[in-house]
């Protein structure tokens, strides 16, 4: 009846209302799994007249994606992430300085304090930490409302290999006990060729494992490592990923000075996955002034939500702290200029503060 009334109230023909009623009746089986209010025409529209759908709704790829994407919580209109998930880089730094590798874990434990000093409880901020050296920070972050991500790939592995257990689903199941659930992963190259079979297979397995374990999937593309970059390079790499049936929740991309590159990227996401969370920009050890300028160039692109920057912020404090030249307070002084440097046209500079929310349960809730 609700479908018929909806059509009638919008002055549609009686036949349209009846067809809408039939679609909603089929959609009703999925409704208990959707957040109240999301079981709407978006789902009903997936049942056009004459198109066969799987008898079991969980076997419908498009409907499962709709269910997943419309129940992710919380929302992130903007995102400012301190990326300290580096492993091999920290090992190299400790070796070059002659410092004890065991001190890396102590430095990464300061990451949460550094973020909290700038964010003061604003959930628009976040952390990328690894389980090898950053486990203490991951555990401590459970009581804060910050976005949290953790890598699963083995650094530098080609073809793609996962850290911990051989099967990515097993490793993700262990990660479910930690707060958060965004999973950075590497990608096939952005050159004009198809991805290699092994990385493609691994990406498909990883994307499926993320869905099965209720983790969001952040996929990083560093196209400049594969050769010269033009306005279509990243878009071609993204098309390769989407062609595999992989739809990351987040993309982590290099800053681009060419507006045509952002137009190409935004159109690709809109065409392939309009429910995508968005894009965060990586830093690649760029100087702070250059990074802020790059952020401003992308701030007018709606799909770009913020950044995930690491070595630009922590490289010098890490070097000094590992050698004992500075203490914890000096190491966590941070670089708030980077977060202030990100603002959208017409918006006040910098992020909006909000009261800190402490939770006894894991955050965010979708990572359970």
N, C-alpha and C positions, 0 to 999 in steps of 0.2 A: 504493500500500500504506500510505503514511504516514497518509492521510486515514482509511482503514478502521481502522487501529490506534488512531488518536486517538479515534474514536468508540467503539471496543470498550473501551478502557481507561477511558472515562468512562461505561461501562455504558449506552450508547445502543443503540437498536434497530439491527439489521444494515442495514436500509434507509437509516437516517440516515448510517451510516458509509460506505455506498456512494455516496450523494449527495455527501457531503463529499469523497470521493476524486475524483469527477468535477469538482467545483469547483476543487480544488487542481491537477488536471491542466491545466485551462484557465488557472489563475493562474500556472503554472510558467513560462510564456513571459515574464512580467514579472519573475519572481524575480531574475534576474541584475542587474536595474537597481535592485533594492532592497537596502538594507543587510541583512546577515545577521541573521536574527531578525525582521525586519519583514514578510517574506513569510509572513504568518500568517493567521488566520481573518478578520482585518479585511478583507483583500483577497478572500479566498475568499467571504465573506459578500456581496460585491457581485454574486454570480452566483446569485440565487434561482431556484428552479425555475420554468420557464415564461417567464422574462424574457429578451428578446433583447438581446444586447450586440453592439457593433461587432466585425467580424472582426479589424480591426487595433486592438490594445489602446491604442495611442497616441491613437486617436480617441475613446476613452471618457473623457469629462470627469471623471467621479467617480473613476475608477481613476487617472487622471493626477494628480488632486489628492491622492489618497492616497499615491501614489508620491512626490510632491513634499514633502508635509507630514511624512512619516515618515522622510525622509532629510536634513532640515535639521540642520545642525550648526554650532556647539555649542548646547547648551540654555542658556536664561537664566531660571532661577527668579526672579531679581530683576534689575532693570536701573536704573542711575543714569547719566543721560546729560546732558552739558553741551551744550546746543543753541546753536551759534554759526554756524548756516547763514543768518543774516540778511544780506541784501544791501542792499535799499533803506533799511533802518533805519540801517545804518552809513554809507551815502552821505549821508543826511540829517544824521546826527550830525556827520560831518566838515565838511559845509557850514555847519552852525550854529556850529561851533567855529572855523571858519576854518582848519581843519587840512588838510594835504595828503592827498588821497584815497589816495595811494600808501602811506600809513602804515597803512591798514586791513589790508593783507596782513601787515605786520609784527606787528600785534596778534594777528591770528588764528593766526599761527605759534606763539604762546605757549599756545594752547589745550591742546595735548598735554601740555606741561609742567605746566599747571595741573591737569589730570586725573591725571597720573601722581603728582603730589605728594600727592594725597588717596588715590588708588587703590592705589598701590604694586604694580601688576601684577594686581590683582583683575579678572578678566574680566567681572564684573558691572557695571563702569563702561563708559562709552562716550562717543562724540563725534558730533555732527552738524556737518559742515563743508561748505561749498559749494566748487565748483571755480573760481569767479571770484576770490574773495579768500583762500580757504583751501587752495589746492592744496599749498602747502608742508607744511601740517599733515597733509593726506591722505597725502602721500608718506612723511612721517616716521613716521606711525602704522603702517606696514607691519610694523615690527619689534616691535609690542606686541600683546598679546592682547585689546585692547579692542574692544567693539562699535563699529561705524562706519557712519554713514549719510551720504547726500549727496542734496540736493534736485535735482529735475529740472525743476520747474515754473518759469516766469518769474514773479517776484513780482508779485502783484496782477493777473495776467492773467485777464480774464473776457471771452469764454470762455477756457478753459484753453489755454495755449501752453507749449511746452517751451523750455528754454534750449539754446543751442548749435545743433545741426542741427535742421532742421524735423521729421524723423522721430524719435520717441522711441527706437525700436529702434537707430538709428544712434548716438544719444547714449549709450545704455546700453552699447552695444558698446565705446565708448571708455572708459566708466567701469569696465569689467571689468578694466582694467589697474591700477586702484586697489584698495587693500584695502577689504573690506566690500562691501555691496551693498544696504542698506536704502534705499528711495527714498520720501521724503515727497512727497505730492501733495495738491492741494486737492480740494474736494468740491462736489457740488451742495448747495444750501441745505437746511436742515432744516425748512423751512416745509411746510405741508400742500398740496403740489403735486408733480407729477412733475418730475424733473430735466430741464433743457433738453437738447435733442437733441445739440447740439455737445459740451457737457461730458461727457455720458454716453458718446458715441462715443469721445472722447479717453480717458476712464477705461478703457474696454474695451481700447483699443489699448495703453495703458500697462500694464495688468495682463498682457495677453498678451505684451508685449515683455519684461516682467520675468521671466516664466516661460521664455521662449525664451533669454534671456541669463543665466539662473540668478542673478538678483538677487531678494532679498526686497523686498516692497512694504509700506511704511508709509504709511497714509492718515490725514490729519489732518482732524478735524472741529472747527470753531469755530462752533457753532450760535448763539451769542449775537450774532454779526454779522448774522444774518438776522432778528432780532426777539426778542420775549420767549421765554424758555425755561421749559418745565415738565418734569415727570418723564418724559415720553414723547418730547420733541423729538429728542434724540440717537438714540433707538431708531428713530424714523421715518426719520431720515436714513440710518442704517445699513441699514434694510430696503430703502430705495431702491437703495443700492449693491449689496446682495446680490441684489436682483431683476434687476440687470444681468448677473448671473453673475460678478461681481467679488468675490473673497474675499481681502482683504488679509492678509498675514502678521501685521501689527501694526496696531493702531489707536492714534492719538494724540488724546486727548480732553481737554476742559476738566474741571477738578475739579467735583464736584457734592456739595453739602451734603445733598441729599435722598436718603436710603437707597433710596427707591422707584426713583429714576433708575438706580442701580447694579443693582438687581434686574432692571429692565427690560433694561438693556444686557447683563448676564450671560446672561439667558435667550435673548436674540436671538442672541448668539454661539454659545451651546450648541446652539441649534436649527439655525442656518444653517451653522456651521463649527466643530464641537467641536475641530478640530485647530489652530485659530487660536493663534498664539504668545501673544497677550495684548494688554493695554492699557497704554500709558504716559501719564502726565498731563503736560499742558503748564502753563506758569507764567503767561504773559500779563502779565509785569512786576509781578506781585503782590508785596506786601511779604513778607519772609521769614517773619515770624510767621504771617501769614494762610496762606501756602503750606504751612507745616509742619502747621498745623491741618487744612487740606484734605487733605493726604496721610494724616494719621491717620484721617480719616473714611473714606477708601477702602482703608486698609490691610487691613481684614478681608475684602475682596472678592478671591476667588482669581484672577479673570481679570486684575486690575490688578497688573502686575509692577513698577511703579516710576514714574519720571518722566523727562521731557526738558525741562529748564529752562534758559533762557538769560539774558534781560535782568535777572532778579532777581539773578543772580550777577555778570554782567559789565558791567552798564550804568555803574555808577560808576567801576570801574577803567578801562573803555574811555575814558570822558570825560577822566579824569585822565592816562592814558597818551598819548592822542592830542595833548594840549596840553603834554606833557613834564613834568607835575607829579610823576609817579612813574616809577620804572624798571621793568625787566622783573621783578625779584624781587618787588617790591611788587604788581605787576599779577597775578602768578600765585599770590598768597596764597590765593585761592579762598574758598569758603564751605562748609566741611565740615559746618556745622550743618544744611544742607539734606539732605545724605545721611544724617546721623544721625537726622534727623527722620522718616525713612521706616523703619518697622519693622512687622512683622506681629504680631498678638496672640500672646503666648507666646514670641516670638523675642527674642533679645538685641538691644538697640538698635544700629542702624547695620549696615553691610555687613561681611561676613567677608573678611578679607584673605587673599590667597594669593600664593605665590611668582610673580614675574614670569616669563613664558615668552617667549623671543624666537624668532622663526621666520624662516627664510630665505624660505619660501614665503609667499603672500598669506594673509591672515586676514580673515574666517573661510574655511575651505576651500570652502564651497558657493558662494562668489562667483566662482570661476574660470569 
